Amino acid sequence: MVKKLKQLFIRGLLAFIPLVVTIYVLNLMFTFLDGLLRLFVRDIFGIVIPGVGALASIILIFIIGFIVTNVLGARIIGFVEKLLHNVPIVPRIYFAIKQIIDAFSMQGKHSFRKVAMVEYPRKGIYSLGFIISDCRAEIQAVSNKKLINVFVPTTPNPTTGFLVMLPEDEIITLDMTVEDGLKLILSAGMV
């Protein structure tokens, strides 16, 4: 009974934390913009408009989306990211969050073709991995078997891991979606 309650608590916590963090970040953004714009609108127009921060946040998100999808915007983002590398602590937080978001975005789905099980780090122990591509060029030329590139991520941080090149017949492909595979790894097997 205690084990079951502990399991329920952990599952609830894992479902609850992302929701709370999302609501917290959005609330911070809305509150900040609402406070800033409320003063601006009150000083210019003499009226107070409730919820102006929410509207401004939505417009800001669309503007940022437009900026990052054009060439100049992508260069600006690249420049800002280079600057962030020089700020203590910020790179670890920013780039870890960015990599996790990229893993769940469409870009992440295109880079991983399928979910697979491989015997790694030794025979008899299975790890979850993502099939990336066939080996090419020099690597394939020196092998007498067709090799496949498989990324084996670490748990619970799937942004790090190992690239293993395995013969095709040693890879067990799964029907699991890439998103479900990432969820399994992020939750350390609990979800």
Secondary structure as GFF3:
##gff-version 3
##sequence-region A 1 191
A	DSSP	alpha_helix	2	45	.	.	.	ID=ss1
A	DSSP	alpha_helix	52	68	.	.	.	ID=ss2
A	DSSP	alpha_helix	71	84	.	.	.	ID=ss3
A	DSSP	alpha_helix	90	104	.	.	.	ID=ss4
A	DSSP	alpha_helix	106	111	.	.	.	ID=ss5
A	DSSP	beta_strand	114	119	.	.	.	ID=ss6
A	DSSP	beta_strand	126	134	.	.	.	ID=ss7
A	DSSP	alpha_helix	137	141	.	.	.	ID=ss8
A	DSSP	beta_strand	147	153	.	.	.	ID=ss9
A	DSSP	beta_strand	161	167	.	.	.	ID=ss10
A	DSSP	three_ten_helix	168	170	.	.	.	ID=ss11
A	DSSP	beta_strand	171	173	.	.	.	ID=ss12
A	DSSP	alpha_helix	178	186	.	.	.	ID=ss13
###
